[in-house]
Amino acid sequence: MIRKLVVATTLLAVSGAHAETDYSALLDEALAAIDWEFEQEWAYTEKKLQEGELWISRYDPRVGVDDGWKLISVDGREPTSKQVRKFLHDKDEHGGASDKSVAAIVEPDSLELIEETNDYWLLSFVPDDEDAFSGSVDATVKIIKDGPYISHIEMHNHSAIKPGFGTKLTSFLTWFSFGPAVDGGPIVPKIVKVQVAGRALLFIAIDETETIEYSDFEYTGD
């Protein structure tokens, strides 16, 4: 009887070990699901809230001028020529939604399960640039099982961050979300939000929030 119990327990342990999820491999698969080249065949609208102003623009790969970008409005008004020049200069330097550098934020070997449901995994991780945050940041990634693909990556501070001499960040939030461009379409960036508050050189106030939303995706390929 005891021998049967030991064998049964051993088999259960082995089967449980095989059932464990390789979160590093899962992350690789979820990252691979994001189409970072979608701008070659998809038009979309970008809404950027920065310094209290809402800039709305449209990208279309079929347009042969200004790299496909057109500034539509700034705070609901027709943009001035100066605003158009600034907008195109910024796009020339930073581009649009296809910035796959976000993929390097997550340190795969640091992934730990927080929650699992029938629909998703929620995992904690250590940011790749750990030293800059000095253990002051909580970071999570949510992976949708029906894919799998990344739903969002979030980093926010739970205590003050001191990234360098004389600089102290009391508020820090970074949020990236992803999802299908349209039903059955490629997985693309949807929202980017960055919020930072604190002081630099002890007396210079820092209070910046930038939110970018991508919407109204339209397939332009053959």
BELDA-V277166 format. One record per residue. N is the residue number from 1. RES is the residue in three letters. SS is DSSP state (h for helix, s for strand, l for the rest). NEAR is the number of other ideal C-beta (glycine too) atoms within 12 Angstrom. Layout:
((N:RES:SS:NEAR) (N:RES:SS:NEAR))
This chain:
((1:MET:l:7) (2:ILE:h:8) (3:ARG:h:9) (4:LYS:h:10) (5:LEU:h:11) (6:VAL:h:12) (7:VAL:h:13) (8:ALA:h:14) (9:THR:h:14) (10:THR:h:14) (11:LEU:h:14) (12:LEU:h:14) (13:ALA:h:14) (14:VAL:h:13) (15:SER:h:12) (16:GLY:h:12) (17:ALA:h:12) (18:HIS:h:11) (19:ALA:h:11) (20:GLU:l:15) (21:THR:l:22) (22:ASP:l:18) (23:TYR:h:28) (24:SER:h:22) (25:ALA:h:17) (26:LEU:h:31) (27:LEU:h:33) (28:ASP:h:21) (29:GLU:h:23) (30:ALA:h:34) (31:LEU:h:30) (32:ALA:h:20) (33:ALA:l:28) (34:ILE:s:36) (35:ASP:l:26) (36:TRP:l:24) (37:GLU:l:18) (38:PHE:h:33) (39:GLU:h:35) (40:GLN:h:21) (41:GLU:l:24) (42:TRP:s:35) (43:ALA:s:31) (44:TYR:s:35) (45:THR:s:28) (46:GLU:s:41) (47:LYS:s:30) (48:LYS:s:34) (49:LEU:s:23) (50:GLN:s:25) (51:GLU:l:15) (52:GLY:l:14) (53:GLU:s:22) (54:LEU:s:23) (55:TRP:s:34) (56:ILE:s:31) (57:SER:s:37) (58:ARG:s:30) (59:TYR:s:36) (60:ASP:l:28) (61:PRO:l:23) (62:ARG:l:20) (63:VAL:l:16) (64:GLY:l:10) (65:VAL:l:11) (66:ASP:h:20) (67:ASP:h:23) (68:GLY:h:26) (69:TRP:s:33) (70:LYS:s:26) (71:LEU:s:32) (72:ILE:s:25) (73:SER:s:23) (74:VAL:s:26) (75:ASP:l:19) (76:GLY:l:12) (77:ARG:s:14) (78:GLU:l:14) (79:PRO:l:24) (80:THR:l:14) (81:SER:h:12) (82:LYS:h:12) (83:GLN:h:22) (84:VAL:h:23) (85:ARG:h:15) (86:LYS:h:22) (87:PHE:h:33) (88:LEU:h:24) (89:HIS:h:16) (90:ASP:h:24) (91:LYS:h:27) (92:ASP:h:14) (93:GLU:h:12) (94:HIS:h:21) (95:GLY:l:21) (96:GLY:l:34) (97:ALA:l:40) (98:SER:l:28) (99:ASP:l:22) (100:LYS:h:22) (101:SER:h:17) (102:VAL:h:29) (103:ALA:h:25) (104:ALA:h:15) (105:ILE:l:32) (106:VAL:s:38) (107:GLU:l:25) (108:PRO:h:25) (109:ASP:h:16) (110:SER:h:20) (111:LEU:l:29) (112:GLU:s:24) (113:LEU:s:21) (114:ILE:s:20) (115:GLU:s:16) (116:GLU:s:19) (117:THR:l:15) (118:ASN:l:9) (119:ASP:l:15) (120:TYR:s:25) (121:TRP:s:33) (122:LEU:s:26) (123:LEU:s:34) (124:SER:s:24) (125:PHE:l:34) (126:VAL:l:27) (127:PRO:s:33) (128:ASP:l:22) (129:ASP:l:19) (130:GLU:h:21) (131:ASP:h:16) (132:ALA:h:21) (133:PHE:h:28) (134:SER:l:22) (135:GLY:l:17) (136:SER:l:26) (137:VAL:s:31) (138:ASP:s:23) (139:ALA:s:36) (140:THR:s:32) (141:VAL:s:45) (142:LYS:s:35) (143:ILE:s:41) (144:ILE:s:27) (145:LYS:l:21) (146:ASP:l:18) (147:GLY:l:24) (148:PRO:l:28) (149:TYR:s:35) (150:ILE:s:40) (151:SER:s:33) (152:HIS:s:30) (153:ILE:s:39) (154:GLU:s:33) (155:MET:s:36) (156:HIS:s:26) (157:ASN:s:29) (158:HIS:l:17) (159:SER:l:17) (160:ALA:l:20) (161:ILE:s:33) (162:LYS:s:23) (163:PRO:s:24) (164:GLY:s:16) (165:PHE:l:9) (166:GLY:l:15) (167:THR:s:24) (168:LYS:s:27) (169:LEU:s:33) (170:THR:s:23) (171:SER:s:25) (172:PHE:s:36) (173:LEU:s:27) (174:THR:s:34) (175:TRP:s:30) (176:PHE:s:37) (177:SER:s:30) (178:PHE:s:37) (179:GLY:s:29) (180:PRO:s:24) (181:ALA:l:31) (182:VAL:l:19) (183:ASP:l:9) (184:GLY:l:10) (185:GLY:l:22) (186:PRO:l:31) (187:ILE:s:33) (188:VAL:s:41) (189:PRO:s:41) (190:LYS:s:35) (191:ILE:s:28) (192:VAL:s:33) (193:LYS:s:28) (194:VAL:s:25) (195:GLN:s:25) (196:VAL:s:26) (197:ALA:s:22) (198:GLY:s:27) (199:ARG:s:22) (200:ALA:s:21) (201:LEU:l:13) (202:LEU:l:14) (203:PHE:l:11) (204:ILE:s:12) (205:ALA:s:17) (206:ILE:s:23) (207:ASP:s:18) (208:GLU:s:21) (209:THR:s:23) (210:GLU:s:26) (211:THR:s:27) (212:ILE:s:32) (213:GLU:s:28) (214:TYR:s:34) (215:SER:s:25) (216:ASP:s:22) (217:PHE:s:32) (218:GLU:s:22) (219:TYR:s:24) (220:THR:l:20) (221:GLY:l:16) (222:ASP:l:6))
